Amino acid sequence: MTNLATRLARPEVLALPPVDIVPVEEVFGADTIKLDANENPFAPLLEGSLSAGINRYPEPQPARLKRMMAALYGVSPEQLIITRGGDDGIDLLVRTFCRPGIDAISVCSPTFSVYEHAARLQGARVLDVPLSADFDLDVDAFLAAVREEASLKLAFLCSPNNPTGNPLPREDVLRIADALTDTIVLLDEAYLEFSELESLAAEAVKRDNLVILRTLSKAYGLAGARIGALVGNRELIALVTRVLPAYPLPTLSIAAAETSLAPARRPLHEERIRKLKADRDRMAGLLEASPIVRKVRNGGGNFLFLEVDEPDALARKLQALGIRVRFRANAAPGGLRLTIGTDRENKAALSAFGVAIPDEGRRRAELVRDTKETRIAVAVDLDSEGQRRIETGIPFYDHMLDQVAAHGGFSLTLMCEGDLEIDAHHSIEDCAIAFGGALSKALGDRRGIGRFGFSLPMDEAEAHVLIDLSGRPHSVFEGDFKASHIGAYPTEMTEHVFTSIATSLGAAIHVRVAGDNDHHKTEACFKAFGRALRQGVVRDASGVLPSTKGVL
Ligand SMILES: *Cc1c(COP(=O)(O)O)cnc(C)c1O
């Protein structure tokens, strides 16, 4: 039986030869002499990593990135095509299936404008079945409206919907796909990561008429790299692949996406998404109190949909303040979409909407540190407690850093991929450097913080830690250890860790430890350090710098 996609595809597409996307590396080795593509043999005159490999054409569908994205979305590589952003995926689908002047697509307005744009460009008709007054999709009404349309090739559904945020329940999507047996249903999941919805990718690969759109632009912060994907059954994906230009994906974008999607970076992305969702929910509540906002819709995206009374006056005000939002009068009178930004940006936006919030910007910072020996990403949030995930590759060290955050009363995500096959030294030291650097960043101008110390007994052992978050690095360590290792953790590294943190944090750290048991002694140092940090980073209400010089 012919697959539905093949039956629906434009004859011009079927006439194109199938594209064989066997990864080059599987055919030729890495040191192949490449005299086939009229490339320039010299690297471009750019610095360092920017120039690596860009005198060569990229793989049309880079195998490694494809495996990573397939894993991310829970499908196999043949069930996914990497596109230049989700927008390109929409365009490819329309060009694969819609014959100019004959075929049609459906959209449910108000929704993402690219569906209609791509269709018009291709000469396809656009059937609009508007959403309800509350921006929900009435499935029965939708099916009744499209039933008469004989050549409906593509039905575009967006969940959470842009710009309104409304989620479309899974059952509704499947009901539509079940009913429209001669139409490809595209479910746009560009904002899925910010919602409580589950992806329908697993359904799409089993069905012949459901395709999922994903993108790295929103949840992974890669809008400028232009990387997205379509997920569907193999035949459909293979057909769409025929429509691709020869080398669609820039090498720099491929590298950015691969680096960003490394498994060790995942927990940081998750932490960011949690924060953006929490900020969105908090902003939604605060905007309810705005004197100019009539309605706040908090769907599942990284944005809110607002309806305001006087959009023109607001537009002028926002322009004067240098704040851009997207007005969407076609969606609702006075409608606008407000993206969730950083604490500072959100505060500025709230203030423009007449909502003043106390200056309580969260002291949260991220730091990425990649070298030949280690690749580290760390996020600290000094004003939120309880989120801790630490994977350095050295379990005892994870436990120690966890103690620092737990006793310090802050959230810490720290992931390291290091050269543990050599030994633990680089990973331990570099994690300490990155951790201290992130703490320093989170502390900002260090306004309203103190200088403190803590002593802690642990059975027979005791540790004393004094810290001064002075901006000036200095470290003192007194104590020694009998054992060379605790698990894979060399005891000699403890002194090193505190020296590294002192340097990158810009702090004086004095540690004195005594006792018999090395495990107790080490743990006591880290716990006491966490306790001293807790006192040191606590915000005092005055916001005054704890130094007579006025600067730390
Ligand atoms: C942002 C967005 C996309 C895709 O964006 P790209 O940057 O092209 O990946 C797709 N659909 C919707 C609804 C969007 O808002």
The ligand as an SDF file (V2000), in Angstrom:
LIG
                    3D

 15 15  0  0  0  0  0  0  0  0999 V2000
    8.6570   30.4530   17.0570 C   0  0  0  0  0  0  0  0  0  0  0  0
    7.6940   29.5430   16.4410 C   0  0  0  0  0  0  0  0  0  0  0  0
    8.0540   28.5470   15.5080 C   0  0  0  0  0  0  0  0  0  0  0  0
    9.3940   28.2810   14.9510 C   0  0  0  0  0  0  0  0  0  0  0  0
   10.3550   29.1860   15.1430 O   0  0  0  0  0  0  0  0  0  0  0  0
   11.7940   28.9500   14.4860 P   0  0  0  0  0  0  0  0  0  0  0  0
   12.6060   29.9800   15.1400 O   0  0  0  0  0  0  0  0  0  0  0  0
   11.6480   29.1230   13.0260 O   0  0  0  0  0  0  0  0  0  0  0  0
   12.2070   27.5750   14.8610 O   0  0  0  0  0  0  0  0  0  0  0  0
    7.1030   27.6910   15.0510 C   0  0  0  0  0  0  0  0  0  0  0  0
    5.8430   27.8070   15.4540 N   0  0  0  0  0  0  0  0  0  0  0  0
    5.4390   28.7350   16.3150 C   0  0  0  0  0  0  0  0  0  0  0  0
    4.0290   28.7590   16.7390 C   0  0  0  0  0  0  0  0  0  0  0  0
    6.3420   29.6530   16.8360 C   0  0  0  0  0  0  0  0  0  0  0  0
    5.9200   30.6000   17.6610 O   0  0  0  0  0  0  0  0  0  0  0  0
  1  2  1  0
  2  3  1  0
  2 14  2  0
  3  4  1  0
  3 10  2  0
  4  5  1  0
  5  6  1  0
  6  7  2  0
  6  8  1  0
  6  9  1  0
 10 11  1  0
 11 12  2  0
 12 13  1  0
 12 14  1  0
 14 15  1  0
M  END
$$$$
